[in-house]
Amino acid sequence: MAFGWNGWAYEAAFPPPSDPAEDVQAERDGLRSVAREWNATRKRRCQAAAGSARSGSPSPSAAAAAQWYDQAMREGVVVYEPLGGLASGLEACLRSGVPVRSYLYSDVSEQARGLALRRFQQLSDRHGDLFPSTAWGSALIGLPQDVTKVTAAELRAAIPDSLPVLIIAYWEPDDVRAQQAVLRIVSSAQSALGAERVRFCCGAAVRVGPAPPQEQPRSDSLVCEAWGNPVLVDAARLGSGVHQLYRTWSNLTDMELLRETLSVATRPAGPSVQQRLLPGRAAPVAQQQLRPPFYASEAQGQPVNAVMHAAVSADSTGAAPSAACPVRDGASSVYTSLKLEESEVLLGFLQGSTESPRVSDQQRRALLASATDVCYLSSVIVVGKVLAAEATSALPAHIAAVNVSAQQPGASFCSALSQRGQAVPNEFVVFATGALDPEGGADAGPGLEPWADQNLLTLLQTGQLPQGLSEAESFRQQ
């Protein structure tokens, strides 16, 4: 056995089937193949729309991204997550095959920092070829843990010379302070280190919740002014086990190419929710398909491929299925939220990522609820790699900055999955600017199916309101 597991010194070239490195490489290869398929679909549709094949040199943004990716894959990158959390961006980079030579992390939460150290070791063990232990030795001490106190001089001192830099940050939908801090950090890094050297992938989840703060519209407009209109995508479209809408801004490639590619992406083959649940628990069955902008990943009558995000954040039970309680527990014969181990896997994390004797279950659930989906992030990064050198004519842009009432008494099960139910009364889906009540109030009539408002769909798809709307309706949509 001194010459290898099969006695012929083949182990280096052909690892044994149980070798974890084989699974890791297969995961990277699978992500790359799926991204290439999405890009091929995008090009076919663009060609069909144009009536002939398109050719030409890459756009300036795509060409710059291609050079950045080339250096990143050869030399490695410096990854900085200014909002810390569960280090979703780090795991997404490693799953995407991007070597991380230095990692920096900021988070004021003691629980998050404690879990982060365990995560660094876990990811270093799994992706040692891309993330050696030397890469995270100063992760928690390289920069201030309060992102609002990080200066351009500290960024320049903490980040090694010449290596490409990637900043990944997703803030909570109503956290204006974090949103403004991320915008400042990216601007400071680009000024201090060079705009072509610094890439970013930033954004926010679209959550059901109360009205945003009054300063939210101004903060949103500043981000759009600096980075353009965001890409709106359901994480379930990219393989996640959780339906979660994300608004993303990035210069990892041309934003229009990214928007086009993700809009035609089809969910890759993979385990269903049922296959990821613990024994004795049953996933819900789809009664009807979800409507845009959510991705219809389920076939009618089959167990769902993804649950709503409320099942991650909630910790409740119910006699009937709902968004917060979609899973039937065989032992108790009630419907429950996802267990912590299930949430980890469905969000793309390694199982056990949030286990720690110093972190309570309630704290673990809160961290998972605010964590960015790893399946989503890794797909965006891989698509950026595939698209870096691509250049096609841009399709008309659309924005996603609207608000819509999510109140609904719908009778169907999948309709119930699109809301949190009675646990959060008078709830609203908030995309960007202020929350809006249904015209005439909650008692004016029965609620609509989620996203059944044709005016909303028109606004999502074109960025423009339909002609002929009443003044009140125009105000509500805006």
N, C-alpha and C positions, 0 to 999 in steps of 0.2 A: 504493500500500500504506500510505500515511500514515493512511488512514481505517480500517484494520483488515485482517485477513487476507483477507477476501472483498471488500474495496474499498468496503464500504457502512457502515463503522463499527459493525458488529454484534458485533465481537469481545467487547465487555464483556458483552453479554447471552448470546451463543452462542459460547463459546470454541472454538477449533479442536479437532478430535478428539484430537490428540496432547497437548493441554494437561494436565499432571499434576493441576491443580486439579480437572479434571472427574472424574478417577478418585477423588480424595480425597472429593469431594462424593458421588459415587455410592456409595462405601463407607459413608459416614455414613448416607445415606438407606436403604441396604440393612439396616444394623444396626437402625435405628429401625423399619423395616417388619417385620422378623423379631420384634422385641420386642413389637410391637403384636399380631402374630399369636399369640404365646405367651400374652399377657395375655387375648386374646379366647377362646382355648381354656380358660384357667383359669376365666374367668367362665361359659362355657357348662357346664363340668363342675360348678361350684358350683351353678349354677341347676338343672341336672338332679338333683343330689343333694338340693337343697332342695325340688324340685317346683314352684318358682315363682321369678320374678325377685326379686332382692334389691335393696334400696335402703337408703340411710341416709347419714349424714354420715361423712366420713373419720375413721379412728381418730386419736388425738392424734399418734402417731408419724408416720403418713402425712401428716397435715396440716402438721406441722413440716417434714418432708422436702420437701413441695411448695413451701413458702415458701423453703426453702434453695435448691432447684433454680431457682426463678424468679429469685432474686437472682443466682445463679451464672451463669445463661445471659445475664443482662443486663450484669453488671459483671465477670464472670470470677472465678476462684478462686485461692486459694493452695494449691498441692499440696506436701505434704511426704512424702518417702519415707525414713523413719528407718533402714531396712535397705538402702537404696541398690540394690545389684546392677546390673542392666541397665536400670533405670528403666522397668520394665514398666508401672507405674502411670501414669507420664506419657504414654507412648504410648497406653495404653488410654483415658485422658481425651480425648486429641486425636482418636483414631479415633471416639470417641463424640460428638464435636462440642462438648465442654466447653472454653470458652476459659480458658487458664491465664495469669494475669497475673503470677504470681510462683511460682518453683519453688525448693524447698529439698531438699537431698540429704545424707545421711550414710552413710558406709561407710569402715571402716578399711582396706579392701583397696586397695592402690595400683593394681593392675590394673583393678579395677572403676572407680575414679575416673578413670583415664586413658580408659577406654572411654566413661565417662559424658559427658565433654566432647565427644567425637566424636559421641555420640548426640544431645546437645543441639543441636549444629549441624545434624545430619542432620534431626532432627524440626522444627527451626525453618525449614529450607529447604522442607520438605514441607508444613508446617502454619503458614505465616507469619501467616495471618489469626487463628489461635488462640494461637500461641506465638511472639511476637516475640523478638528477641535480648535485649531489655531484661528479659525475664522470667527469664532464667537467668544474668544477669551475676554474681550473688552466690550462685549455687546451692551451690558448694562451700565458701564461706567464711561463709555466714550463720549456720551452727550448727556445733557441734563434730562432727567426723567419727565419734567414738565416741558412739553413741546413749545409752550409760549415763551420760554426763556432761552431757547436755542438761538444762537447768533450765527451770522455768516462766518465770523472768525473761528468759532468752535467747529463749524462744519468743515472749514478748510483744514483745521488742525487734526480732526478725527478721521478724515477720509484720505486714504493713501493716494499719492500722486499717480496720475495717468490712468488708473483703472476706471472703466465705465461705472456710472452710478445709476441706481434705480430706486426711486422713492415710491413706496406703495402705502396708501392710506385711504381707508373708507370710514367716514364719520357717521355718527347717528343722524337720522333725518332732521332732527330739531336742534342739533348741537352747533349753533352758529359759531361759538367760540372755537371749536375744533376745526370747523370749515375754514374760517379765516386764518387760523394758525397754519393749516396745511398749505393754503394758497401762498402765505408768506414764506414758508419753508422752501417750497419749490422755487419761488422767485429768488430767494436768497442763495440757494444752492446753484442755480443757473448763473447768477451774477458772480458768485465767488469761484465756481469751478469751471464755468463755460457752458453755454446753452446746449451745444452739441454733445457734450459729455454726459449731461444729466437727462435721464428719461423718467417719466412718472406714469403711474397708473392709479388714479384716484377717483373717488366717487362716494355714493351713498346708497343705502338700501331704500326702497319705497315701502314704507310700513303703514299699517293701519294704526291710527292714534289720534290724539287731540290736535287742535289747531296749532300750527307752528308759531314761534315767537314773531313779534311785529317786525323785527329786523331781518327776518328770513328772506323776503323778496330782494332786499338790497344786497344781501350776501350772495344770493343765487346769481344776481345780475353781474356781480363782480367776477364770479367764477366763469360765467359764460362769456364775459367780455375778454377775460384772459385766455381761456382755453377753447372757446367755441361751444356749440351745442353738444349735449351728452348723447351717448348711445344708451338706449333703453332695452334691456334684455332680461328675460326670465331665466334664472339659473337652471331651471329644469330643462330648458332647451339644450343646454350644454352638458347635460349628464348628471346634474345634481339630483338628490333624492328629496329636495325641498323646493317648492314653488316660492321664489323670492325675486321680485323685480329689483334690478340695480340700474342706477344711472352712473355711467362711467365716462371719465375724461382721460385720455392718454395720448402721448406722443410716441408710443412704441411703433406706430405706423401711421399712415395717413388715416385720419379719423373717418373720412367718407368710405374708404376701403373697408375699415373695420366695421362700420355700420352695415354696409352692403353684405359682407360675409356673414356676420352674425344673424342678419335678418333672414338668410336662407338656410341657416344651420338646421340640421335635423338631429334629434337626440340620438347619440351613439348607443349601440347595443351594450347592455350591462345588466347587473342585478336589479331586480325590482325592489320595491319597498318591502314586500313580504320576505324576500330572501335576506334582507338585512335586519329583520326584527329578531328579537330573542324568542326562544322556543315557547310555545303556548300562546302566542299573540298573533292576531290576524289583521292584515292590512285591509283597508276599505276597498270596496268594488266601485268602479266608476259607473255612474248612472247616465252621465252625459259629459260631453267634452267641455273643458273650460274655454272661455272666449278671450280674444286678444285684449290687452297685451300679454296675458298669461299664455304659456305654451301648452297646447293640447297634447300632452304626452301619453295619455291613457286611451286605450280602446274600450268602447262601451261594453260593460259586462265583465271586464277583466280587473284584477287587482291593480291599484294605481301604481304608477312609477314614481310619483312624488306627492308629498303631502304639503299642506300650506304651512307657512312659517310659524303660525300661531301654535302649532303642535310642538315646536321647539321651545318657545318662550314660556308657554303656559305649563302649569303643573296641577292638573285638575282631572276630574272624572265626570262622567255623565251617563245617563240612561240611554241616550241616543247619540249617534255620531255627529260631530261638528268639526269645525276647523281646528279648535283647540284640543278636541278629544276624538281623533279619527280611528284609533287602534282599539280593537276589541281584545280584552284580556280574558283568556279562557278560564283562568283560575277564579277570578272574581266576577265574571260575566258582566262587566261594565266596560264602557269605552273610556280610554285614558289618553293622556298626552304621551309623547315619546319619552322613553326612558333615556337617561343621560348617555348610556353606551350607544343607543340607537341614534340619538342626535349626532353624536360624533361621527359615526360612519356615514350617515345620510348627508352630512355637510362636507364630506370628503376628508375629514381628519383621520389620522391613524387611531385605532381603537385604544382607549386608555389615555388619550392626550390630555384630559383634564383631571385625571385621578391624582389626588394628593391628600395626605392625612391632614394638611393644614388648610384645606379648602373645603367648605361645606357643600352639600348638594345644592343648596340654594344659590351659593356663589358660583358654582360650576354652571348651573343653568343660566344664570345671568350672563356669564362670559360667553357661553355658546350662543345665546340669543343675540348678542351684539357682534359676534364673530362674522367675518366675511367668508362666504362659501369658497372652499378650496377648489372644488370642481370648477366653479365659475372663473376664479382668478387664473388657474392653470390653463384653462382653455383660452382665455384672452391673451395670455403671454405666448402660448404656442401659436395662436393665430397671428400674432404680431410677428413672430419669427418667419412664418410662411409668407406673410404679406409684405415683409420688409422691402423686397425688391420688386414688388408688383406695382403696376400703375395702369389704371383704367380711367375712363371718363366718369366723373362723379354723377351719381343720380341725385335728384332733388333732395335736399336735406329736410329732415323733420325734427321737431323738438318735442320734448316730453316734459312740459312744465304746466301741469294742470291739476285740478282737484276735483274729486267726485265723491258724492255720498256713497258709502258702502252699506247703508242700512238696507235690509232686505228680509222679508219674512218668507222667502222662497221655500217651497215644499221639498224640492229635490235635494238629494244628498250632496251632489257636487256643487250645487248652489250654496249649500251651507258651508262647504269647504272654503268658499271665497270670502268668508267673514269670520269674526271671532265669536259671534253669537251674543247671548245675553250677558256674558261676563264683562263686556265693554260697551255700554249703551252709548248711543249717539256718536258712533265712531266714524272716522273719515279716512279715506285713502288720500294721503298727501303726497303730491309729486314735487312741488316746489313752493309755490306761493300760497297765501292764506286759504284756510279751509272754507268751504262753501256749503251752505245748507241747501237741501232740495227746495226748489221754488214752491212757495206756499207753505213750507214747514213740514214737519214729519207727519202731521195728521192730514195732509192734503190728499193723500191717496196711497195705494199700495206701492211698495218699493219696487225698483227695477232689478232685473237680473244684473249682476256685476258686468260692467262694460257693455251693457245693452244700449247705452245712450249713443245714438249715431253721431250726434254733434261732437261728443268726446272722441269717438273713433276717427272722425274726420280731422280733428285737431291733432291727434296723435300721429296720424299718417302724413299730414301735409303742413302742419304748423299754422294753418289758417282756419278761422271759423267760417262755417257756411254762410252764404248770403241770406238775408231775409229774416234773421233772428230778431226777436224782440229785444228791447234794451235790457230788460231784466235777465233774459236768458244769456245774452252776450256778456253781461257783467258776471253772472254766475260761472260761466265757463272760463273767463279770464281770471 
